[in-house]
Amino acid sequence: NYVRVVEVWWDEYKDYFYASRPESQALPYGDISELKKFREDHNCKSFKWFMEEIAYDITSHYPLPPKNVDWGE
């Protein structure tokens, strides 16, 4: 369920989710085309808008980590 939410709603912020849970990138999440269509049909705002206008103080308490540019062990 988390992966479906991230894929449909988080836009460019999904990289932060996958950085903290890289194993979830391989999880099958099924067909999300109807969910994406719902978002488009209802002209839903972006996650960036949500972070800037609604949850604007989140990053002052919980800073976003730097994006991963390299993966490995």
Beta strands, then each sheet from edge to edge (+ up, - down):
end
